[in-house]
């Protein structure tokens, strides 16, 4: 063990609280997962509407009507999804009627959503 010039032991100078580090990393990962999934839901809503938020075009197929929240259990923990509401179709209907695509933000067959 190392000693400083006064002869005191330095072995316990730095202590790492493993539990606090794991909790902090878990919060970061959950936040990143939540942000990513919500960004994907937003992109999917734009695709379904054929227009961006507040964009007015002749090609527009639907309009937004806010969002609703759902909890999703992931390996990183519980995350809150902000699911876009559409005026002419529900977000879930659009996915259940559409052919399965790997680019869908949330696959209804695998994801377990629950109201909170």
N, C-alpha and C positions, 0 to 999 in steps of 0.2 A: 504494500500500500504506500501511496505517496504521502509525504509529509511536507508542510510548508516550513518556512524559516523558523517558526516558533515551535515546531515539533508536533503540531496538532494534526490529526488524521483528516484527510480530505475525501474519504471514500463516500460520504453521504452528502456532499455538497449539492448535487443535482438529483432531484427526485422526480420521476415521471409517474403521474397518476394515470395508469393504463385505462381505468374506467372512464375518466373524464375525456381522455383522448378518443376512445372508441365512441362515446356519446357525441362528441363534437363532430367526428368524421361521419357518423351516422346521420346527423342533422344536415351536414353538407350534401351527402349523397341523396338523402330524401328530397332536399330542396332542388337539387339538380334534376332528379327524376321527375319531380312535379313540374318544374319549369319546362322541361323537354316535352312531356306529354301534353301539357296545356298548349304549347306552341304547335304541336302536331294537330291537336284538335282545332285550333284556329285555322291552320292551313287547310285542313279537311273541310271546314265550313266555307272557306273561300272557294275551294274547288266545287263543292256542292251548289253554292250560290252562283258560281261563275262570275264572281265579282268580289273585290276587297271590301272591307268595312267602309261604309258611307260612299262607296263608288256607285254611280248611277250610269248604267249602260243599257242598250237595247238587248244585249245578250244575257242579261241577268236572269237567272232561273228562280231565285228565291230571295227572301230578305231575312235579315237577322231580327231576333226579338229578345235580346238579352242572353243570359246564361243561367244555368242552374248547377248546383254543386252535387258531386257524388264523391264518396270515399272509394279508394281503390287500394286493396291490400297488395303490396309488392314485397319482394325479398328485402328491399331497403326499408320497409315499414309502410305505414298507412300514409297515403298522399291524397290531397284534395284536388279533384278535377273540376274545372269550370267548363261544363259541356254547353256548347252554343245551342240556343233555341232558334229554330227556323220557323217562318210563318206558314209555309205550305207543306212541310213535312217534318217529322221528328227526326232528330239526329240518328236515333236507333233504327228507325224504319229505313232510312237511306242506306244503312249498312246491312240490314237484314235482306233487303231486296237486291242489293248490288252483288255482283260476283265477288268472291273473296279475292282480295289483293293484298300483297305483302306491305303496301304502302299505307293501308288503313291505320289510322292513329290507334284505335282500340279495337281489337278483335272481340266482338260480343260473345263468341263461343268460349274464349279463354278468360276474359276479364270478369271479375266479380265486382260489380258496382253495388253500392248500397246507399240508400238515402241516409242523411244524418240530420 
